[in-house]
Amino acid sequence: MDSCLFMVPERGHSLIDARKAAVVRTPEAVYPMTPPFDPETAPPEYPWDRTSCERNIVYEAVRKTLVLLELDKARIGTSSWNPLGELINPGDMVLIKPNLVCEGREGKPDQWEQIITSAAVTRAIVDYVLIALSGSGRVVIADSPQTDSDFELTVGRSGLRSMVDEIGARASLPIELLDLRKERWIVRDGVCTGSVSLPGDPLGEVLIDLGEKSHFNGSSGNAPFYGANYDSEETNRNHRNGHNVYEICGTALAADVIINIPKLKTHKKCGMTGCLKGMVGLTGNKNLLPHYRFGPPSKGGDQFPDDRRNGFLENMLVGEAKKLLVRGGKRTASLLGAMKPLGYKLFGSTRQVIRSGNWSGNDTIWRTVLDLAAVLHFCDSSGVMHPEPVRRFFNLVDGVVGGEGNGPLDAEPVQSRLLVAGASPLIVDAVSAAVAGINPSFLPIVKNGFSSNFPLFPCGPDELTVSYHSEETARHGLGEVTALLNLKPHFGWNKSQ
């Protein structure tokens, strides 16, 4: 009997080599349209007796990433192949985290394929999770989307709800689909006019203070932070005097394994969104997440790149308006919503003018994201940080349809037709950027990840190994990664390309 049957990953430690990444590009790949997205032809290890008459190249491509990573190598091609068995033990709680940020593109809500993770990609991973669990454990698919998004519309139009219901009925254990948010904003004319309470995470949330271990320790910026909503005072109360507090969803901290399935697209604040940035979707109160500092660099901020003449006036007027929104009601919101076009006329549209930290000089958001990565790697369910990882990770980037330009919510679709996979969020993000034609060294979220305060990196950028679908020989080192795309960046990042 194969000795690997007796090898199980210890808590926090995967048997998958985290220095490796796999890149699969299939020119004819398109998302299948019919839930539950069964494969057309069943591979030997396929756990069900149902296939589809619809072509499903995506399922084949996901499977190929696992083959390229040489998972459970000795049994590839047999009915007993269990690739995620090197990551998942029977009885584990597995959290699958797709990008469900919102139901559609900003301004063009009928476009969504470049905005959210495809349910077809998620489906293929679900099968291999169920094989690894072997009938014992818990599977949760969850995200904390943008606060004003419609979760049910998102999971309905993508087919995720139907897929979960169908595969959950086939499986010997249930599959849960959770919206982790505690509230949904009601937005009219671009202004929040109220909110609706939601059930939230059934396991609640945990407040975690990284203190001086935070990536904000030693930051040269000294201007106040802006978070996720109008109440910037709340953000700053939680990030001052040596305190750096985050609210993390209990389901994430209870998980033994997190499988991250982000969308490949450009991002106005980070340059690119992927595995690391996707961890924002496992937080509770997003207003505890610093997004940028007010003002230009000369004033200790990174809101915009220059001492623009009207920058002070813009912040003063907008700041007062946001204070009114915190104190006021629907009438105040309606009035300010009506005044928003005047603000764009005076100060320029966000699609034309760099503001809100939407540029390559944002020195804030990467610190927030790497702090979250540290918490999710090293913090246990009670909120205690450990020197060693306490859970295992796997990452699969959905780039079958990617997004470029004004991402993440107003990205133009790109038929990129690729997937990138691996155990390390940092390595997979670095390879994804390089493959997308974005220099990883220009992305603070990646560059600073390799010198993080926490051991997030399994190797240096010159030590990773990348296997390509169409090549027999693996590439060694980030500098050897072949660019397969040339994603157009957000205009605030043009100088970095």
N, C-alpha and C positions, 0 to 999 in steps of 0.2 A: 504494500500500500504506500502511496506517495507520502513522504514525510511531511509535506506542507499541510496535510490534513491535521496535523497536531500542532501547527504553528498558529497561535492566535495573537493579535496585537494587544499589548498591554494598554491600560488606561492612559490616554494621552499620547500614545506612541503607535504609529502606523508601520506596517511592514513594507509599505510602498516607499521607494527611493524618492525623497522629496526634491532631489537635485534634477530629476527628469521632468520633461514636458513633452507632450505629443501634439503635433499639428496635422490635422486632416483637412484637405481641401478637395472637394468634389465638384467640378464645374457644373454638373447637371442637378445639384442638390436644390430642392425646393421643399417648403414645409407641406406635409400632407394636410388635408383639410378635414378629415373625418375622424372624430374621437371614437375610440380611445387610442388611435394612432398605432394599431398593430402593424408588425412588419409584414411585408408581402410574402416573404419566404422565411420560415422559422429556422434560426440557427440551431445547432445541436443542443445547446444549453437552455433553449427557450422554455419557460415554465408553463406555458398555456397550450391549449389545443386549438386556438383561434388565430387565424391570420387575416389579412386584408387583401381585397382585390385592387386597392389603391397603391400605387408606387410609393415606397417609403425609404428613400435614400438616406434620410436623416437618422433613422434607426440604425442602419448599416454603418453610418459615419461615426455615431457614438460608440458603437461596438468596436470599431477600428481603433479609436483612441485608446481603449482599454488593452487591445492587442499590442499596439505600439509601445505602451508602457510596460509590456511584458508581465502583466499581472497574472498570477497563478500560471506561470509560463508552461509548466509541465503538462497542463491539462487543456491548453487552448485547442479548440476544435473537437472536444469531447463533450458528452452530455453532462459531465460532472464539473465543467469549467465554472469557477466561482471567483471572478476577478476581484470583486469588492470584499471577498473574504479576507483579504490582506489588510482590510481597513475596519470591517464590521464583524462583530461577534454576535451569534444568536443571543437574544435578550437585550441587545443595545437599544437605546433610544436614538433614532436617526432623524435629524432635522434637515430637510431639503429646502434650500432658500433660493427660489427664482427671483428675478427682477420683475416685480408687479407694480412698478412705480405709479402708473396711472393708466386709464383705459385707452388713451390714444394720444396722438401728437398734438402738441399745443397749437391751436389755431386750425388744425386739420384732424379732428377727432376720429375720422374714419380710417386714418392711417395708424397702425399700431405694431406692425411686424418688426420695425426697427427700434421700437420703444421698449417692449417687454419681452421677456424670455418666452420662447415658443413652448407650448404645452407638449409638442411632439418630442422636443429634446428632453424635457422633464420626464416624459413617459418612459423613454428608453432607460434612464437612470433608475427609475422606480423599479423596473423589472429586476435589475441587478442588485438593488438593495434588498428586495424580497427574497431573492435567491440566497443572499448572504445571511439574512436573518433566519431562514429555514423555519418559518412559522412561529418564531418567538421574538417579541420585542415590540417596538412602537415606531411608526412612521408618521411624521408630521411635515406637511408642506406649508410654509408660513412666510409671511413678509409683513412689514409695516410700511405701507405705501405712502405716497405723498398725502398730506392731511386732507386735501380737498378732493381726492380721487374717489371714484365709484368702484369699490372692490368687486361687487357682484357683476357689474358690467364687464370688468376686466377679465375675471375668471370664466365668465359666460361666453364672451365673444371669442376668446382664445381657445375654448374647448377644455380648459383645465378642470372646471367643475365636472363636466361630463366624464372626462378621463378618470378623475379620482373616484367618482361614483362607480364606474364600470370595473376598474381594476380592484377597487376595494371590495366589491362584491365577489370577485373571483378569488381573492386572496384569503388566507386563513387568519389574517389579522387586519384590523381596519386601517384605513389611511385617512388622516385628519387634514383638513384644509382650513387654515386659520388666518384671519385678519387680526394682526397684533395691536392695532391702534385702539386707543381708549376713546377717541372722538373723531368725528369727521367734520371738517369746516364746510360751511355754506358760503360760497363765493359768488358775488355778483359784480360785474364790471371790474373784475380783477381785485376786488376788496372783500375781505372776510366780514360777513354780516352776522355771523352766528355759528353755532356748532350743534352737532347731534351726538349724544353719548353712544358709545359702542361697548360691547362686552369686554374687549381687550384680551390680553393674554390670560388664559385660565390659570397660569402659574404666577401671575402678577409680575412685578418688576423689582429689581434690586438696584439700590444706589451704591455706586462704587467710586471712591475717592483715590485717584492715583497719586495725589499729592505731588511731591517733587520728583517722582519717577515719571511724571507726564512728559510728553514731548514739548509741552509748553514751557517747561522749566528751562531758563536761560534764553528764552525768546527775546529778540532785540526790540520787538514791537511793544509799545506801551499805550496805544490808543484803546478805547473800549471795544469790546467784541459786539458783533451782531450775530444772533443765532438764527432760529427758523421762523420766528414770528415778531410781532411788533414790540413785545416786552423784552427789550434788550437788557433791562436791569436784572431780570431773572438769570439771563445768561452770565452776566458779569458777577453776580453774587456767588455763582458756583465755580468761577474760575478767577480767583484772586487770593492773595495772601497765602500762597502755597497749597491751595486747594484746587483740585481739578476733578469735578464730580460728573459722573455719567449715570444715566438710568438705562439698565440693560434688561431686556425681556427675560423673564424666568425660564421660558421654554428653551431659549438659546443656552442658558447656563446649565440647564438640566440635561442637555443633549450629550451623549457620548461621542457622537459624530455629527459634524456639520458638512453637508454637501452643498456647495455654493454654485449656482448656475446663473451667472450674470449675463448681460447683453453687451456685446462689443460695440461701443459707440464713443464718440468724442464727448467731452464735458467742459463746460465753460469755466468751472472753478478748478478742476483737477487736471484738465488736459485730456484725460481719458477716464472712463468709468469701467470698472471690472470687478475682480474678486475683492480687493481691499475696500474700495468705495462702497461696494454692495453691502458691507457690514453695517452701514447706517440703517439698513432695514431691519436690524435686530435690536434697535434701541426703542425705549419708551418715549420719554419727553424729548423731542428733537430740538427744543429750544435750549437744552443744555449742551448742544453741539455748536461750538464757535465756527462760523462760516467765513468771517473776515473781520478785520479791524477797521473802524471808521477812519476816513481820511487817506491822504497819500503817504508814501514812504517817508517823505521829509517831515511828516508830523507823527510818525510812529505807526502809520496804518498801512493797509494794502487794499483799500476799497477801490481805488483807481490809481493809475500810474503817475499822475502829474498833479501839480498845484494849479489845477484849472481855476480860472477866475471865479466861476460860479459854484465851485465845489462846496465852499463854506455855506453859501446861501441855500444850495440844494439840501445839504444835510440838516440845516436849521429848520427849513420849512417842512421837509419830509419827516424829520424827527418829531416835530411838534404835531404833525398830522397823525403819526403813529401813536403818540401818547394819548391823543384824543380817542383813537380807536380802542385803546386799552380801557379807557374810562367810559367811553360812550356806548351807545346802543346802535340799533339798526338805522336810525335816522342819520346819525353821524357817519356811519359807513356808507350810506347811500349818497350823502353829500360829497364825501371824499372820493367816492367812485366816479361821480359825475365830473369831478375836478381833475381826474387822472389824465385825460387828454391834454389839458392845459399844461400839466407838469411835463408831459412828453414834448410839448411844443417849446417850452422854456428850456428844458435841460437835455432833450433828445431821447429817443427810444432806446431801450436796452438792446434792441437788435442792431443799433447803429453806434451806440456810445458805450465805452467800457465803464462799468460801475459794478457795485455789489461784489467785488472780488472776482469778477469774471475775466481773469487775465493770468498770464504766466507768472506774474509777480505775487500771486496770492501765497502768503507765507503762513497762513492759518489753517486752511482746510486739511492739508496733508498731516499736520500735527494731530488734529481731531481724529482723522481716519486711522493713523497708526496707533493712537491711544486705544481706539476701539478694537483694533486687531490684537493688541496686547491683552486687553481684558478678555476677549473671546478665546484666546489661546490659553491664558494662564489663570483665569479666575474660576473658582468652583461655584457651585450653586448657592452657597451661603455668602458669597461676596468676598472670599479670601483669595488673595493673589498668591500663587506658588512659583517657585523658581523653575519648575519644569512644566511643560504643557499638560493640561488636564483633559483635553479632548482631541479628537483626530479630525483632519480636514481632507476633503477632496474637492476639486474645482473643475468645472467644465464651462468654458466660455462659449456662449451661443453667438456665433458670427455668421450663421447661414444668411441672414439678412442683418447687416450692420447699420450703423448710423454715423453720419459725418456732419460737420458744420456746427450749427447752433444747438449742439446737444447739451443736456441729455433729453430734453422734452420736445425740442423743435428740430430734431436731427433729420437730415435728408436720408432716405433709404439708399443703401448700397448692397447690391447683390454680391456679397463677399464670399458666401458659400464655404465657410470654414468653421472649424471647431478647434479649440486649444484646451488641453487637459493636463492635470498634474496635481500632486498632493500639496504643494506650497502655494498659498495665495500670491505671495510676492514673486516667486519664480514664474508662475503662470501669467501674472500681469506684465512682467518684464518681457516675456516672450510674445504675449499678445500685442504689446505696443510695437515691438520690433517687426512682427509679421504685418501689422497694419501700416507700416511705413512711418511710425512715430518714434523718434529717437528716445529710448527709455531714460537716457541721462538728462533729458530736458523735462522730465516729469518728476517733480519733487516727491510725489507719493511713492514712486519707485526708487528713485535715487537715494532718498533718505531712509527708505526701508532697509537698504543694505548696510546702514550704519545706525540702526535703531537702538534706543536704550534697552530694548528687549531682544532676545535672540529669535527674531522672526525669520531670519535667513538661514536656510540649511547649507548654503555655500555662497561663495562670492560670484559675481556675474560672469567671471571667466571660467567657472568650474561647472556650470550647468550643462546638461546634455539635452538636445532637442532631436526628436525623431519625426521625420516627415512621412506622410502617407505615400508619396511618390518616389521616395529615395530609399536605397538599401543601407546607406551609411548615415549614422547619426552625426549631427553637428555639435561641436564642443565650444562652449563659451558664447556669451551674448553677442559678441562681435561677428560671429559666423552665422547668426540667424538671418535667413533670407526674407526680405520684405516681399510679401505677396500682394499687398494692397498699397494704396497711397491715399489714406483717408484725409479729407480736407479738414483742417482744425477749425475750431471756433476762432473768430477773427481776433480775439484777445490773445491768442496763442500763436499768431502768425510769425512773430519775431523769433519764436523758439524752434521753428522748423528749418 
